[in-house]
Amino acid sequence: MPRRSALLVMDFQDEIVASHDASAAIAATQTVLHAARAAGMPVAFVVVGFRPGYPEVSANNKGFAAVKASGRLVNPSVIDVLAPIEGEPVVVKHRVGALHGTDLPVILSAFDANHLVLTGISTSGVILSTTRTAADMDFAITILADCIGDSDPAVHEFLLAKILPRQAEISDSASFIAGL
């Protein structure tokens, strides 16, 4: 079966990249985004966010309960340098992974995609969670290692070396662009 790829640009939003050393991942993702658009590859953006009052956040959810207490991640948007162009969907998620409880699977179906190319912040968050769910949904997955990052470099390296290759191809932006 031929691969029909879609590029996912995930959690590149001010409140998330501010707590990471994300400049290299942002620059590499910007290059990939331009190349994917030029090649006609479908692109979807994913941000994590909540409605005012955080009705989506359970007190049982340790991570998002802390977000709720801080008042962050209401009305999220993609950072300006990676901003979507007209026609590119922005999916708002209320959990760590991009596929759980969102309309992203419907969008990917409309794209006729069976292969996901992942970029995003953070490796231990959206990348890991989306990879696991996407693999369970029978997507082929490529993670662009220079287009992701994590606040903990040791966790980032461990996941890229030991965990993520079990379900995804690990590549980089130059190889991805060369293959377009």
Z-matrix of the N, CA and C atoms (Angstrom, degrees):
N
C 1 1.442
C 2 1.534 1 109.02
N 3 1.301 2 117.92 1 127.78
C 4 1.471 3 119.79 2 180.00
C 5 1.536 4 110.96 3 -69.05
N 6 1.319 5 114.34 4 147.57
C 7 1.464 6 119.60 5 177.85
C 8 1.522 7 109.43 6 -78.20
N 9 1.312 8 114.54 7 133.78
C 10 1.458 9 122.25 8 171.92
C 11 1.521 10 105.43 9 -120.22
N 12 1.306 11 114.92 10 103.46
C 13 1.460 12 121.48 11 -168.75
C 14 1.519 13 113.09 12 -91.10
N 15 1.323 14 114.69 13 151.07
C 16 1.454 15 123.46 14 169.88
C 17 1.527 16 107.53 15 -134.30
N 18 1.311 17 115.80 16 138.40
C 19 1.457 18 121.91 17 178.13
C 20 1.522 19 108.84 18 -92.92
N 21 1.335 20 116.48 19 128.83
C 22 1.458 21 122.02 20 175.37
C 23 1.530 22 108.95 21 -110.11
N 24 1.319 23 115.63 22 124.99
C 25 1.460 24 123.38 23 178.55
C 26 1.523 25 105.47 24 -111.46
N 27 1.350 26 116.55 25 107.65
C 28 1.463 27 120.13 26 -164.78
C 29 1.531 28 114.27 27 -121.26
N 30 1.301 29 114.41 28 131.32
C 31 1.468 30 124.75 29 172.30
C 32 1.529 31 113.91 30 61.65
N 33 1.311 32 116.89 31 23.77
C 34 1.464 33 119.97 32 171.39
C 35 1.528 34 106.98 33 -83.86
N 36 1.308 35 115.43 34 80.70
C 37 1.459 36 122.40 35 -179.39
C 38 1.519 37 107.65 36 -135.15
N 39 1.329 38 116.25 37 150.94
C 40 1.467 39 121.57 38 -170.96
C 41 1.517 40 113.32 39 -49.85
N 42 1.312 41 117.89 40 -48.00
C 43 1.464 42 120.69 41 -174.30
C 44 1.529 43 113.00 42 -68.27
N 45 1.319 44 117.45 43 -16.97
C 46 1.467 45 120.22 44 177.97
C 47 1.524 46 110.62 45 -97.00
N 48 1.322 47 118.24 46 -47.52
C 49 1.467 48 119.01 47 -177.85
C 50 1.525 49 111.62 48 -67.32
N 51 1.327 50 117.82 49 -21.86
C 52 1.469 51 120.51 50 179.24
C 53 1.520 52 112.11 51 -63.52
N 54 1.328 53 117.35 52 -26.84
C 55 1.467 54 120.00 53 -178.35
C 56 1.528 55 112.48 54 -98.34
N 57 1.309 56 117.25 55 13.29
C 58 1.465 57 122.34 56 -179.68
C 59 1.526 58 109.37 57 -132.90
N 60 1.325 59 116.55 58 157.92
C 61 1.459 60 120.55 59 169.94
C 62 1.526 61 105.80 60 -87.91
N 63 1.320 62 115.43 61 81.26
C 64 1.463 63 120.80 62 -168.66
C 65 1.518 64 114.03 63 -102.26
N 66 1.318 65 119.46 64 3.48
C 67 1.468 66 120.42 65 -173.05
C 68 1.525 67 112.74 66 -59.67
N 69 1.320 68 118.80 67 -41.87
C 70 1.471 69 120.80 68 179.80
C 71 1.525 70 110.83 69 -67.62
N 72 1.326 71 117.53 70 -42.10
C 73 1.472 72 120.61 71 178.62
C 74 1.524 73 111.01 72 -65.12
N 75 1.320 74 117.17 73 -38.03
C 76 1.467 75 120.63 74 178.21
C 77 1.522 76 110.09 75 -64.42
N 78 1.323 77 117.47 76 -46.72
C 79 1.467 78 121.08 77 -179.19
C 80 1.530 79 111.28 78 -62.00
N 81 1.330 80 117.36 79 -44.93
C 82 1.466 81 120.73 80 179.36
C 83 1.529 82 110.59 81 -65.17
N 84 1.322 83 117.02 82 -40.19
C 85 1.462 84 120.66 83 179.83
C 86 1.523 85 110.66 84 -66.58
N 87 1.307 86 117.68 85 -36.68
C 88 1.465 87 121.07 86 177.39
C 89 1.530 88 110.13 87 -60.70
N 90 1.322 89 117.54 88 -43.07
C 91 1.470 90 121.91 89 178.02
C 92 1.522 91 110.57 90 -64.28
N 93 1.321 92 117.51 91 -44.29
C 94 1.464 93 122.28 92 179.04
C 95 1.526 94 110.50 93 -63.34
N 96 1.307 95 116.50 94 -42.63
C 97 1.461 96 121.26 95 -179.38
C 98 1.526 97 111.05 96 -60.34
N 99 1.310 98 117.21 97 -46.39
C 100 1.474 99 120.48 98 178.14
C 101 1.526 100 111.22 99 -61.54
N 102 1.327 101 117.03 100 -42.87
C 103 1.468 102 120.94 101 -179.33
C 104 1.520 103 111.32 102 -66.83
N 105 1.327 104 117.53 103 -42.23
C 106 1.467 105 121.01 104 179.36
C 107 1.527 106 110.56 105 -62.55
N 108 1.326 107 116.23 106 -44.52
C 109 1.472 108 119.86 107 178.02
C 110 1.531 109 110.66 108 -60.59
N 111 1.321 110 116.65 109 -45.27
C 112 1.468 111 120.76 110 -179.24
C 113 1.523 112 111.29 111 -61.92
N 114 1.336 113 116.71 112 -31.90
C 115 1.465 114 121.57 113 -179.98
C 116 1.534 115 112.26 114 -84.59
N 117 1.322 116 117.06 115 -4.67
C 118 1.462 117 120.44 116 -179.97
C 119 1.520 118 114.23 117 81.10
N 120 1.326 119 117.43 118 16.04
C 121 1.456 120 120.92 119 179.28
C 122 1.532 121 109.25 120 -75.87
N 123 1.331 122 117.10 121 135.06
C 124 1.457 123 118.50 122 176.02
C 125 1.531 124 111.44 123 -65.51
N 126 1.337 125 114.74 124 144.04
C 127 1.455 126 122.17 125 -178.44
C 128 1.522 127 108.51 126 -128.07
N 129 1.318 128 116.44 127 137.49
C 130 1.464 129 121.50 128 172.31
C 131 1.525 130 108.33 129 -131.71
N 132 1.303 131 114.94 130 144.24
C 133 1.460 132 122.50 131 179.00
C 134 1.519 133 108.49 132 -108.22
N 135 1.318 134 115.18 133 147.36
C 136 1.456 135 121.10 134 179.23
C 137 1.523 136 107.60 135 -132.38
N 138 1.332 137 115.80 136 132.14
C 139 1.462 138 121.39 137 174.43
C 140 1.520 139 108.02 138 -129.94
N 141 1.317 140 115.69 139 152.37
C 142 1.458 141 120.38 140 175.16
C 143 1.518 142 107.44 141 -98.93
N 144 1.332 143 115.64 142 132.16
C 145 1.451 144 118.51 143 -178.94
C 146 1.514 145 112.31 144 -167.08
N 147 1.314 146 113.84 145 169.22
C 148 1.454 147 121.02 146 -174.98
C 149 1.521 148 110.73 147 -139.84
N 150 1.317 149 115.38 148 157.61
C 151 1.451 150 121.45 149 174.33
C 152 1.532 151 108.98 150 -74.38
N 153 1.334 152 116.97 151 157.54
C 154 1.472 153 118.61 152 173.24
C 155 1.537 154 109.72 153 -54.89
N 156 1.303 155 116.17 154 136.44
C 157 1.455 156 121.36 155 -177.06
C 158 1.513 157 113.50 156 89.35
N 159 1.322 158 118.43 157 -10.92
C 160 1.463 159 124.87 158 176.25
C 161 1.524 160 114.02 159 54.15
N 162 1.326 161 118.77 160 52.10
C 163 1.463 162 118.63 161 179.56
C 164 1.532 163 113.25 162 -65.52
N 165 1.320 164 118.04 163 -16.77
C 166 1.467 165 122.00 164 -179.55
C 167 1.527 166 113.29 165 -82.95
N 168 1.332 167 117.65 166 -8.96
C 169 1.459 168 121.30 167 -172.30
C 170 1.523 169 110.98 168 -101.94
N 171 1.322 170 114.83 169 118.54
C 172 1.459 171 122.27 170 175.03
C 173 1.527 172 109.80 171 -84.74
N 174 1.302 173 116.36 172 146.27
C 175 1.471 174 120.75 173 174.72
C 176 1.528 175 110.81 174 -62.51
N 177 1.341 176 117.10 175 -20.41
C 178 1.467 177 121.53 176 178.57
C 179 1.521 178 113.03 177 -75.64
N 180 1.332 179 117.93 178 -16.23
C 181 1.459 180 122.34 179 -177.39
C 182 1.525 181 108.32 180 -89.64
N 183 1.320 182 115.91 181 98.59
C 184 1.463 183 122.34 182 -173.26
C 185 1.536 184 112.61 183 -55.62
N 186 1.318 185 117.23 184 -48.57
C 187 1.463 186 121.18 185 -177.27
C 188 1.515 187 113.07 186 -66.77
N 189 1.313 188 116.75 187 -47.95
C 190 1.457 189 118.83 188 -176.70
C 191 1.523 190 112.46 189 -79.25
N 192 1.326 191 118.53 190 -22.89
C 193 1.470 192 120.37 191 172.95
C 194 1.537 193 109.06 192 -63.16
N 195 1.322 194 116.76 193 -36.77
C 196 1.468 195 120.44 194 176.84
C 197 1.528 196 110.74 195 -67.52
N 198 1.335 197 117.33 196 -38.05
C 199 1.467 198 121.34 197 176.50
C 200 1.528 199 109.41 198 -62.91
N 201 1.321 200 116.11 199 -45.23
C 202 1.466 201 121.08 200 178.86
C 203 1.529 202 110.30 201 -58.32
N 204 1.327 203 117.15 202 -46.21
C 205 1.462 204 121.17 203 -179.47
C 206 1.529 205 111.90 204 -61.97
N 207 1.335 206 116.00 205 -30.11
C 208 1.467 207 120.27 206 -178.67
C 209 1.526 208 112.72 207 -84.24
N 210 1.336 209 117.18 208 -15.24
C 211 1.457 210 120.52 209 -178.59
C 212 1.523 211 114.18 210 76.58
N 213 1.331 212 117.76 211 17.56
C 214 1.470 213 122.31 212 -177.40
C 215 1.524 214 112.03 213 -90.83
N 216 1.327 215 114.79 214 166.89
C 217 1.463 216 125.39 215 169.18
C 218 1.536 217 113.67 216 66.32
N 219 1.318 218 116.63 217 35.09
C 220 1.455 219 121.19 218 171.13
C 221 1.534 220 106.59 219 -99.19
N 222 1.316 221 116.53 220 134.03
C 223 1.470 222 122.29 221 -179.04
C 224 1.535 223 112.53 222 56.04
N 225 1.324 224 117.43 223 60.22
C 226 1.469 225 121.26 224 -176.36
C 227 1.523 226 112.47 225 -74.39
N 228 1.331 227 114.82 226 157.69
C 229 1.465 228 120.33 227 173.65
C 230 1.523 229 109.06 228 -148.81
N 231 1.314 230 115.26 229 159.17
C 232 1.461 231 122.91 230 178.60
C 233 1.534 232 108.59 231 -73.08
N 234 1.330 233 117.16 232 143.21
C 235 1.464 234 120.42 233 178.23
C 236 1.528 235 110.16 234 -58.92
N 237 1.310 236 115.41 235 149.48
C 238 1.467 237 121.37 236 -172.80
C 239 1.522 238 114.37 237 -55.80
N 240 1.333 239 118.34 238 -41.21
C 241 1.472 240 120.06 239 -175.04
C 242 1.526 241 112.59 240 -69.47
N 243 1.332 242 117.55 241 -14.61
C 244 1.465 243 121.11 242 177.72
C 245 1.532 244 111.24 243 -117.62
N 246 1.293 245 117.83 244 16.85
C 247 1.466 246 121.82 245 -172.85
C 248 1.523 247 112.45 246 -56.23
N 249 1.334 248 115.87 247 140.16
C 250 1.461 249 120.45 248 176.76
C 251 1.525 250 111.11 249 -65.28
N 252 1.321 251 114.39 250 151.82
C 253 1.462 252 119.99 251 172.45
C 254 1.534 253 107.62 252 -99.58
N 255 1.305 254 115.66 253 169.55
C 256 1.464 255 120.34 254 -178.06
C 257 1.530 256 110.77 255 -53.69
N 258 1.311 257 115.11 256 132.18
C 259 1.459 258 121.37 257 178.55
C 260 1.518 259 114.42 258 95.07
N 261 1.329 260 117.80 259 -12.81
C 262 1.461 261 120.50 260 178.36
C 263 1.527 262 108.73 261 -91.18
N 264 1.329 263 116.78 262 120.61
C 265 1.462 264 119.53 263 -175.71
C 266 1.525 265 113.05 264 -72.89
N 267 1.334 266 114.54 265 147.07
C 268 1.462 267 122.53 266 171.77
C 269 1.526 268 105.96 267 -116.43
N 270 1.321 269 115.65 268 118.84
C 271 1.456 270 122.71 269 -179.39
C 272 1.526 271 108.10 270 -100.59
N 273 1.319 272 116.21 271 128.03
C 274 1.459 273 120.69 272 175.36
C 275 1.524 274 107.71 273 -97.28
N 276 1.326 275 114.75 274 123.60
C 277 1.468 276 119.94 275 179.37
C 278 1.519 277 109.12 276 -108.79
N 279 1.325 278 115.36 277 154.78
C 280 1.450 279 121.23 278 -179.29
C 281 1.526 280 111.53 279 -116.31
N 282 1.302 281 115.95 280 9.78
C 283 1.461 282 123.00 281 177.94
C 284 1.521 283 108.06 282 -135.91
N 285 1.317 284 117.11 283 -178.40
C 286 1.461 285 120.99 284 -175.72
C 287 1.526 286 111.39 285 -69.87
N 288 1.322 287 117.23 286 -46.68
C 289 1.456 288 121.40 287 -176.94
C 290 1.523 289 112.32 288 -80.94
N 291 1.327 290 115.18 289 151.46
C 292 1.465 291 121.33 290 -177.10
C 293 1.523 292 113.35 291 -79.23
N 294 1.308 293 118.24 292 -17.42
C 295 1.468 294 120.84 293 -173.31
C 296 1.524 295 113.80 294 -100.99
N 297 1.311 296 117.90 295 -16.57
C 298 1.466 297 121.23 296 -176.29
C 299 1.530 298 110.61 297 -83.36
N 300 1.325 299 116.49 298 117.89
C 301 1.453 300 121.37 299 174.22
C 302 1.513 301 115.09 300 70.60
N 303 1.325 302 117.77 301 19.93
C 304 1.474 303 121.13 302 178.77
C 305 1.528 304 109.19 303 -119.33
N 306 1.321 305 114.87 304 173.17
C 307 1.459 306 119.45 305 175.21
C 308 1.531 307 112.03 306 -91.92
N 309 1.330 308 117.17 307 10.75
C 310 1.466 309 119.94 308 178.53
C 311 1.530 310 112.69 309 -58.58
N 312 1.335 311 120.78 310 -41.59
C 313 1.473 312 118.10 311 177.16
C 314 1.535 313 113.37 312 -57.99
N 315 1.317 314 117.44 313 -35.91
C 316 1.471 315 120.44 314 178.36
C 317 1.525 316 109.89 315 -67.65
N 318 1.319 317 116.54 316 -41.64
C 319 1.469 318 120.93 317 178.07
C 320 1.523 319 110.39 318 -63.28
N 321 1.325 320 117.21 319 -44.02
C 322 1.466 321 120.61 320 179.40
C 323 1.524 322 110.92 321 -64.10
N 324 1.315 323 117.28 322 -35.91
C 325 1.460 324 121.06 323 175.67
C 326 1.526 325 110.13 324 -64.36
N 327 1.313 326 116.88 325 -42.32
C 328 1.470 327 120.20 326 177.93
C 329 1.525 328 111.08 327 -64.90
N 330 1.333 329 116.71 328 -32.60
C 331 1.468 330 121.39 329 174.56
C 332 1.525 331 111.49 330 -72.75
N 333 1.336 332 117.46 331 -12.49
C 334 1.460 333 124.10 332 -173.57
C 335 1.537 334 110.77 333 60.24
N 336 1.332 335 115.67 334 34.82
C 337 1.465 336 121.23 335 -175.90
C 338 1.518 337 111.34 336 -86.87
N 339 1.319 338 114.86 337 137.33
C 340 1.469 339 121.11 338 171.79
C 341 1.531 340 111.17 339 -125.74
N 342 1.322 341 116.01 340 5.07
C 343 1.466 342 122.78 341 -179.39
C 344 1.526 343 107.74 342 -137.58
N 345 1.328 344 115.80 343 125.74
C 346 1.460 345 121.21 344 -179.81
C 347 1.518 346 109.99 345 -109.06
N 348 1.324 347 115.83 346 132.61
C 349 1.456 348 122.77 347 174.74
C 350 1.523 349 105.62 348 -107.05
N 351 1.338 350 116.01 349 116.13
C 352 1.453 351 121.07 350 -171.47
C 353 1.518 352 113.48 351 -102.50
N 354 1.339 353 114.65 352 132.86
C 355 1.453 354 123.82 353 169.82
C 356 1.522 355 106.01 354 -132.04
N 357 1.336 356 117.46 355 152.54
C 358 1.460 357 117.35 356 176.17
C 359 1.503 358 115.35 357 156.31
N 360 1.304 359 113.19 358 170.56
C 361 1.459 360 123.76 359 177.26
C 362 1.524 361 105.96 360 -121.94
N 363 1.265 362 121.68 361 116.91
C 364 1.436 363 129.54 362 20.63
C 365 1.527 364 111.27 363 -126.66
N 366 1.327 365 113.96 364 161.51
C 367 1.459 366 121.17 365 -178.73
C 368 1.527 367 111.04 366 -60.08
N 369 1.326 368 116.38 367 -43.74
C 370 1.467 369 120.46 368 -177.57
C 371 1.522 370 112.72 369 -80.65
N 372 1.328 371 117.08 370 -6.30
C 373 1.454 372 121.96 371 179.80
C 374 1.512 373 111.65 372 -109.31
N 375 1.319 374 115.73 373 -101.11
C 376 1.470 375 121.04 374 -172.67
C 377 1.532 376 112.63 375 -61.52
N 378 1.315 377 118.51 376 -36.73
C 379 1.472 378 119.91 377 -178.32
C 380 1.525 379 110.44 378 -67.27
N 381 1.322 380 117.22 379 -50.74
C 382 1.469 381 120.65 380 -179.61
C 383 1.526 382 111.02 381 -62.20
N 384 1.310 383 117.63 382 -49.63
C 385 1.459 384 121.04 383 -176.51
C 386 1.522 385 112.12 384 -64.89
N 387 1.318 386 116.93 385 -43.40
C 388 1.472 387 120.21 386 179.72
C 389 1.522 388 110.86 387 -67.33
N 390 1.319 389 117.18 388 -38.72
C 391 1.466 390 120.45 389 177.82
C 392 1.521 391 110.80 390 -60.09
N 393 1.317 392 116.51 391 -48.05
C 394 1.470 393 120.48 392 -178.25
C 395 1.528 394 111.29 393 -60.61
N 396 1.319 395 117.22 394 -47.30
C 397 1.465 396 120.35 395 -179.15
C 398 1.519 397 111.01 396 -68.16
N 399 1.326 398 117.56 397 -42.81
C 400 1.465 399 120.91 398 -179.84
C 401 1.526 400 110.93 399 -61.45
N 402 1.316 401 117.34 400 -40.02
C 403 1.464 402 120.56 401 177.81
C 404 1.530 403 110.20 402 -63.37
N 405 1.335 404 116.72 403 -41.84
C 406 1.467 405 120.47 404 177.61
C 407 1.529 406 111.87 405 -65.00
N 408 1.335 407 116.63 406 -22.90
C 409 1.470 408 121.65 407 178.92
C 410 1.534 409 111.65 408 -93.32
N 411 1.334 410 116.74 409 7.88
C 412 1.467 411 123.80 410 176.69
C 413 1.525 412 114.76 411 69.71
N 414 1.328 413 117.81 412 27.12
C 415 1.462 414 120.52 413 170.96
C 416 1.517 415 108.75 414 -82.60
N 417 1.327 416 116.90 415 144.05
C 418 1.463 417 121.02 416 163.61
C 419 1.525 418 105.20 417 -77.53
N 420 1.327 419 116.91 418 145.71
C 421 1.458 420 120.37 419 -173.02
C 422 1.521 421 109.64 420 -134.39
N 423 1.325 422 115.62 421 135.03
C 424 1.457 423 122.20 422 170.19
C 425 1.514 424 107.33 423 -124.14
N 426 1.318 425 116.16 424 129.36
C 427 1.464 426 122.14 425 176.34
C 428 1.521 427 107.38 426 -107.73
N 429 1.314 428 116.28 427 126.08
C 430 1.459 429 120.94 428 178.20
C 431 1.532 430 108.13 429 -90.21
N 432 1.333 431 115.85 430 102.65
C 433 1.461 432 122.50 431 -169.53
C 434 1.526 433 113.59 432 -59.12
N 435 1.322 434 117.72 433 -31.47
C 436 1.461 435 118.96 434 179.99
C 437 1.528 436 112.08 435 -87.31
N 438 1.318 437 116.99 436 1.50
C 439 1.471 438 122.36 437 178.28
C 440 1.522 439 111.68 438 -111.15
N 441 1.320 440 116.37 439 18.06
C 442 1.458 441 121.89 440 177.48
C 443 1.522 442 107.97 441 -134.42
N 444 1.311 443 116.18 442 167.40
C 445 1.452 444 120.02 443 177.50
C 446 1.511 445 110.25 444 -167.60
N 447 1.319 446 115.04 445 167.59
C 448 1.455 447 121.66 446 -179.22
C 449 1.523 448 108.42 447 -146.28
N 450 1.315 449 116.94 448 152.10
C 451 1.463 450 119.68 449 178.72
C 452 1.527 451 112.04 450 -69.05
N 453 1.332 452 116.61 451 -17.43
C 454 1.467 453 120.96 452 178.18
C 455 1.531 454 108.26 453 -114.36
N 456 1.334 455 118.25 454 102.65
C 457 1.469 456 121.09 455 -177.70
C 458 1.528 457 113.83 456 -57.45
N 459 1.317 458 118.36 457 -34.70
C 460 1.473 459 120.94 458 -179.63
C 461 1.526 460 110.40 459 -67.76
N 462 1.305 461 117.88 460 -41.27
C 463 1.466 462 121.72 461 177.07
C 464 1.524 463 109.75 462 -64.78
N 465 1.324 464 116.71 463 -44.11
C 466 1.469 465 122.41 464 177.56
C 467 1.535 466 110.77 465 -54.59
N 468 1.327 467 116.17 466 -51.61
C 469 1.470 468 120.92 467 -178.70
C 470 1.525 469 111.51 468 -64.76
N 471 1.327 470 117.58 469 -41.83
C 472 1.461 471 121.18 470 178.88
C 473 1.529 472 110.67 471 -60.87
N 474 1.314 473 117.37 472 -47.81
C 475 1.465 474 120.54 473 -179.35
C 476 1.525 475 111.33 474 -62.38
N 477 1.331 476 117.05 475 -42.62
C 478 1.473 477 120.30 476 179.23
C 479 1.524 478 112.62 477 -66.85
N 480 1.314 479 117.14 478 -33.85
C 481 1.462 480 120.67 479 -176.81
C 482 1.524 481 113.17 480 -87.04
N 483 1.321 482 118.11 481 -36.14
C 484 1.461 483 120.53 482 -168.13
C 485 1.533 484 115.51 483 -114.96
N 486 1.304 485 119.06 484 -33.17
C 487 1.462 486 120.35 485 -170.95
C 488 1.532 487 112.52 486 -105.09
N 489 1.314 488 116.88 487 -55.61
C 490 1.472 489 120.22 488 -173.83
C 491 1.535 490 114.49 489 -62.95
N 492 1.349 491 119.61 490 -33.48
C 493 1.471 492 118.56 491 178.93
C 494 1.535 493 114.31 492 -63.63
N 495 1.307 494 117.55 493 -14.26
C 496 1.460 495 120.53 494 177.35
C 497 1.525 496 111.73 495 -68.16
N 498 1.342 497 116.47 496 -24.13
C 499 1.458 498 119.64 497 -176.08
C 500 1.523 499 113.27 498 -128.63
N 501 1.319 500 117.41 499 -5.55
C 502 1.463 501 119.95 500 -175.42
C 503 1.520 502 110.68 501 -143.21
N 504 1.303 503 114.42 502 153.90
C 505 1.460 504 121.18 503 170.06
C 506 1.526 505 106.81 504 -81.77
N 507 1.318 506 117.27 505 131.73
C 508 1.463 507 121.47 506 177.04
C 509 1.527 508 107.05 507 -100.38
N 510 1.313 509 115.79 508 123.79
C 511 1.454 510 121.54 509 -177.59
C 512 1.520 511 108.57 510 -136.17
N 513 1.323 512 116.55 511 -163.11
C 514 1.472 513 120.69 512 176.27
C 515 1.521 514 109.22 513 -143.68
N 516 1.305 515 115.27 514 171.81
C 517 1.467 516 120.17 515 -174.14
C 518 1.532 517 112.14 516 -62.84
N 519 1.318 518 118.03 517 -41.10
C 520 1.475 519 120.25 518 -178.73
C 521 1.533 520 110.69 519 -62.89
N 522 1.310 521 117.62 520 -43.99
C 523 1.465 522 120.96 521 179.33
C 524 1.527 523 110.86 522 -65.66
N 525 1.324 524 115.95 523 -41.35
C 526 1.470 525 120.27 524 178.62
C 527 1.530 526 110.69 525 -60.47
N 528 1.328 527 116.24 526 -48.46
C 529 1.461 528 120.48 527 -178.23
C 530 1.528 529 110.38 528 -64.81
N 531 1.326 530 117.51 529 -39.97
C 532 1.462 531 121.03 530 178.58
C 533 1.528 532 111.42 531 -62.18
N 534 1.328 533 117.11 532 -29.87
C 535 1.456 534 120.92 533 -178.74
C 536 1.516 535 115.28 534 -85.80
N 537 1.326 536 117.11 535 -3.86
C 538 1.469 537 119.01 536 -178.22
C 539 1.503 538 112.22 537 -71.38
